[in-house]
Amino acid sequence: MQGGTCADENMSVQDDQLLILPLGGLGEIGLNCQLWETSKGLVMVDCGLMFPSDEHLGVDVLIPHFGMVRSIRDNILGIVLTHGHEDHIGALPWIVPELRGVNIYGSPLTLALVSHKLEERGILDLVHLHTVGPDKPQQIGDLCFHFLPVCHSIPQGFALGVETPVGKILHTGDFKVDPNPLSGAGTDLALFRDFAGEEGVRLLMSDSTNSDREGRSLTERQVMDSLDAVFARAEGRIIITLFSSHLQRIQEVFDLAVKYDRVVLISGRSLANNIEMASSLGISRVPEAFYNAHMAIPDVPDEKLVIIVTGAQGEPMSALSRMAYGRHRQLHIHRGDTVLMSSRVIPGNARAISSLINELYRQGAEVLYESVWAIHASGHAQREELRDMILATRPEYFVPVHGEYRHLIKHGRLAKECGVAEDKVVILEDGHPLSIDADGIRLLEPLVADYTLVDGKGIGDVGASVLHERRIMGDEGVVFVVLVLDSETGYVLQGPEIVSRGVAFEPFRHVFDDAKCLIIDEIERVRASNPASSLPVQDMQENIRSTLRHFFRRVLDRDPIVVATILEV
């Protein structure tokens, strides 16, 4: 990443060459971000985040490699966004300050979501927003972007058909093929055939999320029918939790509430923001009987109420979790409630969701979720839809994107079944630059493209060593030792005081008394072999730390972090 380029430092980008460097989204679900570079400059495609797993203790979010983004800021021509999900736009609040004055391109809804994020941080004036659409090709450097509408779980998503100096490239973004959508685009494959032309595209980069699922994805009409059946039979309140960005599903609930004469109540800030935004853009039709729990609770019988809440992933501070555990100020679970969990389980959240479902049952609710009732449809294409995309675009080269490694492998195998030559299916990983020119495609030397951890206001200041220390503190605890020495004599004036957290409780107090004796012994040993005026305080602190760690391992079979502090007066 020298000199503001994603090429190798010994290589410059030629006029008839395109370099693609994935910074995220290949080998994981989330963090979608790619850098596309020609001799005219560089374009970022998506800028998403990923939520932390259990191993990222205390971390808020993961964003693309911050140092790599910073290094290309003088060469970037713009950021092109496929759609408005967090894993495609969520990193912008941290990246934008590094790319002051950057041009951002997206659909009206996508840019509205971006504007809200940046305005909350007070950095909206650092960007230039450009609305794009199917009838608005966008020339950025020597790349011409065509925006092809696709069906996904958020409105106004696009695949990117890009005319480049090395031929036509198609990036599907997130998509599914729904031949009869309730509203919006249904991924018209004819548009993709038209873009590909008689020769087909040079390169297809396609969504791999559901490449291991046979057949075709459930349609929103099927989900609507299942929800309708629930509304028809429910005798109490209907509580539905879903992703706050799934505006089509929210509209289905609105329409069914009107059909069954129910009042709609919502709880959750992201829900309220997204519904207001979609309504202002004409995407959502809010029913007349509509309330926000933050403002008012309607006084209606249970059988006349439907509640939409956040908490589809069992998040502890979400509205549904607070209702289930009695921590919501306005709302509680009633016996006889029907709770619909209309979302997929994100890997890593299964335990939290299972605990939440158990608690809902304990409170007397009936819970319906994806595996027992058809109340959620994925926004990602399954194998037969992926096959349709490959056959419609007839790529010379194929690179599967957006998925864990097994998804990429299985999608690559599907491309070979569809006629793509085996040596022209390329499995990329994050940090692997791909060079495309008239002679073909080749992989360059991998670059370090590790994600950056965001913790509070810190960006990148938490790494492997800090996480290791947090794991130890979580598993073994921490012990603090403080004592005061006379700088002239070396005698202990105060202490040693020992404070522990997460190590042992009161019945084991004698263990810490023994530890104090070991500390005094260590001080006396050092005093005996050194003049008081030259006591090696730092060495003494390290020796105390090492001695106590060995002691706790032997006595308690625990290995806490030990922090020793010696003050001289």
Buried (B, 14 or more C-beta within 10 A) or exposed (E): BEEBBBBBEEBEBBEBBBBBBBBBBBBBBBBBBBBBBBBBBBBBBBBBBBBBEEEBBEBBBBBBBBEBBBBBBEBBBBBBBBBBBBBBBBBBBBBBEBBEEBBBBBBBBBBBBBBBBBEEEEBBEBBEBBEBBBEEBBEBBBBBBBBBBBBBBBBBBBBBBBBBBBBBBBBBBBBBBBEEBBEBBBBBBEBBBEBBEEEBBBBBBBBBBBBBBEEBBBBBBEBBEBBBEBBEEBEBBBBBBBBBBBBBBBBBBBBBBBEBEBBBBBBBEBBBBBBBBBBEBEBBEBBEBBBBBEEEBEEBEBBBBBBBBBBBBBBEEBBBBBBBBEEBEEBBBBEBBBBBBBBBBBEBBEEBBEBBBEBBBEBEBBBBBBEEBBBBBBBBBBBBBBBBBBBBBBBBBBBBBBBBBEBBBBBBBBBBEBEBEEEBBBBBEBBBBBBBBEEEBEEBEEBEBBBBBBBEEEBBEBEEEBBEEBEBBEEBBBBBBBBBBEBEEBEBEEBBEBEBEBBBEEEEEEBBEEBBEBBEEBBEEBBEEBEBEEBEBEEBBEBBBEBBBEBBEEBBEBBBBBBBBBEEE
